[in-house]
Amino acid sequence: MYVQKLKEDKAKLQGKIQQFRNISSSLSKQYGISKAGQLIQKPHYWVNYWRKKTENPLFHSKSHGGARNFRFTQEELIQIWEILWNHCQKNPTSRLHE
């Protein structure tokens, strides 16, 4: 039940965030990027990015800049790297598909 509530809250929050982005885009069209940034207290480059993004969903359609939702804990990452390292040491000519 707690997990379901968190998922619902996350969905609501994501909806509010998208609304905020759309509003910033609308304001930038009406008042210009700099003035919109002042009105919503965001930098002009943030407003400019989301204006472009709302006008064209294909603009930066893929994630970039690294993982933002990594699914492993730090301990799990260390174990994974150790397993990979040991495998590479034992099988230096192995390929990714193996």
ABEGO torsion letter per residue (X at the ends): XAAAAAAAAAAAAAAAAAAAAAAAAAAAAAAEAAAAAAAAGBBAAAAAAAAAAAABAABGABBBGEBABBABBAAAAAAAAAAAAAAAAABAABBAAX
